[in-house]
């Protein structure tokens, strides 16, 4: 249905051998924040401008999982299997607790964190959970700039942080403010490195459209360095596989990068890519949310194990 996968490094060829992109469903306005639910064999994701979350499974197809979700964006599962939401509208990280082994739409959400040093967060965007239980998320201002993806409001945080929330102590740590507009993020397989995208080009001419890397030092990020500039488009969201390769969004494809930033290949997608996640029983199915639609491609690799 799309152009052939482009292989620029022969190491990628066995990973994409026989792979074919398929369109699973459509009907969103702008798709973001996919998360795989193992127990349901299903994907949840955000349709941000329509202020709702969608669900797809092979058994049930496409459905609306929740309406009036306060403009959620990124999602992740914590160590308990609860579902964490980045809420633009509430300017908070929210949690849907697991009930009887399931994440259910009717389960009331709980507040995780919404303030740093007494001031409201900007609009949490994307989120990952480390194996020690700490919750890491980005906090750019995209959800408070207009009514399209949140509620227009003045910012209270002077910087755009990457934050680390420690649920054991209830403390929110500012991990870094070195990224101009932090957006997507993901850990390396051993969690010693956190990759963060800077998408300031979305707001200003000459801004960044790049992925940077940090060394993880407790709750703090240090030693920022450039991994790669992504073109065309932006590295809005990305995930890593077990060998540390980065699968990132761009305007017209999923780009596959080595940990050092070398472009290994491109998986063309007919719509602008927002984000992606690995799922399926073998964690080898890459689910891609792109503008109006959900796509899938089955690869000969495995995504990093989620909590």
C-alpha positions, 0 to 999 in steps of 0.5 A: 500500500506504500512505497517499498522500505528503503534500506541504507545499511545492510544490518537493517535488511533482515529486520524488515525482510518480508515486512509489509505496512498495513492500514488497520483503521482510520477516523482520527483528526490527529493521532498521538500517544499509542500504548499496547495493552497486552491483556486485551491484545489492543492499542489505545491512542489519543485523537487530540483535537477531538478530545478522545481516545480510540481503541483498536483490536483485531477482534473488535476493530476500531472504537471510541474508548473514551470521550472528553479526555482533557486532551491526552497525549502520550501514554505508558504503563507503570510497574503496577500495570496502571495506565499513565496519561499525559493530559494537556487539558489538566496540565498533569500526569493522570493514572487509570488504575488497573482493576481486576487485571484490566484497564477499563474506560469507566475506571475513574482517573487519579492525579499523579502530579500537576505542579513543580515548585508550587506552579502548574506544569505546562502541558505534559506531552510524552512519558516513559517508565523506568524499571525502577518505577520512576516516571519520566515525561516532557513538558513543552507548552503545546497544550496551552498555546491554543484551544486545539490541543488543550486550553489556552493559558499563560505558562507558569513554568519558566523552562520546558523541562524533562521531569522525573517523578519518583512515586516512592517519595512523591517528589518531582525532579527537574531532570534537565531544561537543556532541551528547547522544546522537549517532546518524545523520549525513550530509554536505551535498553540498559536505561543508562541513556535517555533519548529526547526529541527537540521539536522547537521547529514546530513553533519557530523558523530555524528551530530544532527537529532533532533527537539528543541523548543524555546520560542518566544520573539518578533523577538528573540528565547530564552530558547532552549530545546530538544523535540526529536531525530528522528531516523531513518533519519532526521526531515527534515520538519514537521507540527503541528495539532490543538492539538499541535502534531508534524508530522515530516519526518523521513527516513521511516515514518511520526512520530507523537510526542506530544508537549513534544516529546513523540512518539505517533505513526508512519505512514510508507511511502515507500520512504524517507520522505522530508516534509509534509503539511496539506491541503484539505477543512477541513485541515485534509489531510496530503500531504507527499512529499517523494523522488520521490512521493507525498502521502496523508493520511486523518486524523481525526484531523486538521492542524493549520490554515495557513495565 
